[in-house]
């Protein structure tokens, strides 16, 4: 699922709901950089966490 993410999309981290809404900044291989409203920029390993896309 993460392979379809593109910069600008909005996501939630399923294991960290308190991080709030996140915006994808970049996707390079399995590394996804997301700017979350409550914790700032986080690099996520896409093979370990499946981010939830917000429509």
C-alpha positions in Angstrom: 0.0 0.0 0.0 2.8 2.5 0.9 4.2 2.2 -2.6 1.3 4.2 -3.9 2.0 7.2 -1.6 3.1 10.5 -3.2 4.2 13.8 -1.7 1.3 15.9 -0.6 -1.0 13.1 0.4 -2.5 13.1 3.9 -2.0 10.1 6.2 -2.4 8.7 9.7 0.1 6.4 11.5 -2.1 3.5 12.7 0.1 2.9 15.8 0.4 6.5 16.8 -3.0 8.3 16.6 -1.8 11.0 18.9 0.7 12.2 16.2 -2.3 13.6 14.3 -2.6 14.2 10.6 0.5 13.8 8.5 1.5 15.0 5.1 3.8 12.9 3.0 7.0 14.9 2.2 8.9 12.3 0.2 9.1 8.6 -0.7 12.5 7.1 -1.4 12.5 3.3 -1.7 11.0 2.1 1.6 11.6 5.3 3.5 8.7 7.7 3.8 9.2 11.1 5.3 5.9 12.5 6.8 5.3 15.8 8.6 2.9 15.1 11.4 1.0 18.0 13.0 1.8 17.0 16.6 5.4 15.7 16.3 6.9 17.2 13.2 8.9 15.3 10.5 9.3 11.5 11.0 11.0 9.0 8.7 9.0 5.8 8.5 10.1 2.4 7.1 7.3 1.5 4.8 8.0 -2.2 5.0 7.2 -2.1 8.8 4.3 0.4 8.9 1.4 0.7 6.6 0.2 4.3 6.7 -3.5 5.0 6.4 -4.4 7.3 3.6 -6.8 10.1 4.5 -9.3 10.9 1.6 
